[in-house]
């Protein structure tokens, strides 16, 4: 799912791809899209983009002398789960291109398309960022890090948003604009913070963290770089993703592995998290002898669906199976026999009444 860094990369892609292009004509919307029509038509205009958090602003700017006379128009996009921009030949439009901007002749006929397979993406006219979102953790770090925004997190710890686990509070765009699923996971993993720990208790610890007055400025900076806190990682981790390069377009989506191996001293943490996540009635060691594989296309499934685990998977923690599944699949005769006493009792009652 596109998050803050991906929206930033998408804006870079639009600016680089459309820098030398002149667009013309009407903006075309897919008939199946429920988003608003874009009432813009110009014989010559340019397209530029900027990003803020999980939003991207597209600005259509008519060139001098373009007809009909038009004021610049801005659209704000939210990508949903699968939104992206593509620049393709006009005759090769992607299947799910829900908004299309065509280049003006002469020159190769191209189309800048907003592609959204799942149709969860949305655009708004007017160019205003969605109200209520905090400063962007990537582009507006000075506002996020300094007063009042960083203090906005620590000063509003009484907000009910911080009654929730820290893994949920990090998705609140009022305080962490641009942070999403994989970013919150990476941040909590690096700090060795249990994801279901109460957000307020995690953030209150930052209020007590003050550098020693005896340290010089260079020593304070070095300490910050070596031991960043949660709010600092909300900026540095997205920045690492952007520095990996690439562009957020369909067909070139990247899988980011920021931490491929556990950090030193963190090897036993995931087993502890796993035990905390499981209900007390289900905390029983899972069997390492067998593992259920997906059912084959044929009807039903039997003992052939249970295969030995690979040796590399023996140490991997797995959720404990539900008690109803501990016996594994039962034959039909066995399942019918479970209901036999109840059926015989009902038949006896019916015969007695006759």
N, C-alpha and C positions, 0 to 999 in steps of 0.2 A: 504494500500500500504506500503511495507517495507521501512522504513526510517533508519537513522543512528543507533538508538538503536536496531532495529530489525536485521540489518546486523551484529552488534556487538554480539547479542545473537546467531545468526546463526554461527558465527565463534567459539563461545564458545561451541555450540552444536557439531560441527564437531570435535573440539579438544578433547572434553570429550568422544564422542562416538567412535572415531577412535584411541584413544591413544594406546590401546592394540591390535589393529587389524593390520594384514599384508595383503596387497592387491596384486593381481597378474593378469597377462594377459593383454589384450588390454582394452583400454577405449572405451566404446560403445556409439555411438550417435544414437538418434532416426532418422529414415529416413525422418520424416516430419519436422524436425528442419532445419532452414536455417542458423544456426550458423556453424562456421568452424569445420572440423574434428579435432580430437586431436590425433596427430601421436605419441602415447606413448605406449610402450609395455615393460613389465618387469616381471620377475618371482616373484619378491618380492619387494614391495615398501610401504612406509608409506605416509599418507596424513595429512597435517596440514593446518590451516587456520588463516588468520588475516583480519581485517576489517579497512577500512578508509573511513569515510563519508558514502556515499551510494554505496560503492564498497566492494567486498570481494575477497581476493586473496587465491587461493587454490594451495598448493605446493605439488608436487608428488616427493618424494625423494627415489631413489632406495637404497636398502640395499647392504652392501658389498658382493660381489660374485654373485649378481643377474645377470641373463642372459636375453636378450643380454645386453651388457654394455650400459648404458644410462646416460645422464646428467639429473639433476633435471629439472623438467618442472613446470612452474607456469602459472596458468590461473586466469584471473581477471573477476569476475562475476558482472553484474548489474541485479538486480532482477526484474526490470520492475514493474508490478502491482501485480503479484501473485507468484513470485519465492520463492522457499524454498528448504531445503535439508531434505531428509529422509533416515534413515537407516532401511532397510526392508529385510526379507528373499528373497533369490534369486528367488524363485518360486512365489513370490507375488509382482511383480513389479507394482508400481502405473501406472495408465493409461497414465499420461502425464509426465513420466520420460524421459526427453530428453537427459540426459547424465548420464552414469552409470559406477561406479567403483566397481569391484567385488573382494571379499576377496579370498585369496589363501588357498587351502587345506593344512593341515587338519583343522578340526574345522567346526563350522556351516557356511554354505554358505550364505553370506550376500551381500547386494549391497547398496552402498551409491549413492543416486539418486538426481539429480537436477530436481525438479518437477516444472513445469510452465504451468498452465492451459491455460492462455491467450496467451502464447508464445511471450510476450513482453520482456522477459529477454534475456540477451546476455552475451556471454563470449568471451574473447580475449586471444590469445596465447602470451606468452612473459612475462607476469607478471608485466607489467608497469601500474601504475595508470594512469587514463585518464588525459592528460595534461590540464592545465587551472583550475583545481579544487583547491580551497583554502585548508588550514589546516582543519583537522577533528575537529569539535566542541567538540567531545567527547574524542577522543584518543590523540589529539594534542592540548589540551587546552592551554598549555603554549605558543605555537606558535600563537594560535588564540587570546589569551588574551594580550600577550606582543608584543612589536615591533618585526618585522615590520607588523605582520598580523592584529592586531587590528587597528594599524595606517593605514593599507591598506584599511580598511573600511572607516575610518574618513578622510584619506588623499585623497581618490579618490571619494569624494562626487560629483565632477563635472561629473562623469561617467553618461552616459544616463540611466544606470540601475536604478539610484536613482531618475529619473524623474517619475517613476511609483509609484503606491501606495505601502505602506510599506508591505502589505500582498503579493504583487508580488515580491518585492525586496528580501524578506526573502527566496525565493525559488531559488535565483541565487547562484549556487554552486561555483562560483568564490569567493564569500565572505562568504557564509554560507553553507559549505559542510557538509551535513548530515541533514539539516533542511528540513522538508516536510510539508504536509498539516496540520496534527493534531498538530504538534509541533509549527508551526507558530501561529495557532489559540490559543493554550494554552498560549504562550508567550505574545501575544497582549492582551489576556483577562486578564492576571494577572496584566499587566501594565495599563489597561484601555485605551489603544490606539485605536482610531478608525481605522479599517483595511484599509480604503481607504484614509487615510491621506497620504500626499506626503512623501515618504521615506526620502528625503533630510532634510525636516524640522524636522522629528523625530530624525534623527541621528546627526544633527547639535547641538541639545540640549545636547548631550553627551559631546561635546567639551567644553561646559561651566560648566560641572559638575566637580568640583574639591573639594576634602575634605578640611576642614578647617585646616590650619597649626597648630592650637592650640590643636588639638586632638592628643591623644597618639596613638600608633600603635594598641593596643587592641581596642580602641574606633573606629578607622578607620575600622578595620576588622568587628566589630559588626555592624557598620553602613552599610557596604557592604552587610552583610548577611541579615539584616533586610530590606534594600532598594536596591535590585539588579537592575542594569540597563538592557537594552535590550540585550546587548552583553554577559552579565554574565548569563542571563537566557537561552541564546542559548547553554550553557554548562550544567547548573544545571537541566533544565527540561529533556533533554535526559538522564542525569544521574539518575534521579528519575525513568524513565521508565526501565532502566537496573536493578535498585535495586529491582524492583517488581519481578524479577526472571522470570523463564520459559525459553522456547526455541522456536525459530521461525521455527516450522515444521508444515506441513499441518496437520490439525486436532487438533492442540493445539494453534492456533492463538488466541491471547488475545485481548479483547477490553479494552482499557485503558481509564478510566475516572479520569483524574487528578483533575478536579474541578467539583464536582457533583452539587454544589449550587453556586449561585452568591456570589461574595465577598461583604462585607459590603460597602455601599456607591456606589455600582455599579448596583443597581437594575434597575435604569431607563436608563441605557446606551443602551440596545439593542433596545428599542423603538426609541431612537434618531437615531441609526444607520439605523433602518428600514426606517424611514422617509427620511433620506439622500439618501438611495439607490433607492427609488421609483422616477420615473419621475414626474415632477410637475403636469402633466395632469392627473396622476393616484392617487394623494394623496387624497384619499377619504376613510373614515372609512369603513372597511369591515364589512358586516353584521354578527352578532353573532348568528343569529337565525338558520341558516342552514349551512350545510357543504356537498359538493359533495363527494360522495363515489365512488370507482371504479365501472365501469359498470359491470352488471351481465353478465354471459356467453350468455344469450339469446340475440336475436337481438334487438337493440335499447335500449332505456331507458326512463323512464318517471318520474313522481313525486315520485315513490317508491324509486328512487335513492337518494332522498334528505332526510336526517335523522337529527333529533335534535342533537345539540352538547352535549357532556357530560359536566357536570358542571365543571370538572377539566380543560376543554379546553377553557373555556370562556375567561380566562385572557391571553391566549397564543397569541402573535402577529402573524398575517398572512399577506402575501403579498396581496395587494388590487387586486381583480380580474380585468381582462381586461374589459373595458366598453362594449364590444360586448357580454360579458357573464353575465352582470348584470341581464338580464331578465331571465336567465336560459334557459333550453331546450324548444323549441317551437314545437307545433304539426306540422305535415307535411302540413296540410291545411293552417296553418298560414304562413309557409315558402313559399308555392306556391303562396299565395295571394300577397306576396311582389312583385312578378314578373308579376302579372296580368296586371297592367297598361302598362308596357313595351311591353308585348305580344300583347295586343289589339291594341296598336299604330302601331306595325309592321304589323299586319294583315290588318289594315285599309289602310296603305300605299301600300301594295301589291295589294289589291283589287282595289284601285284607279288607279294603274298603268295599271291593266288589262282593 
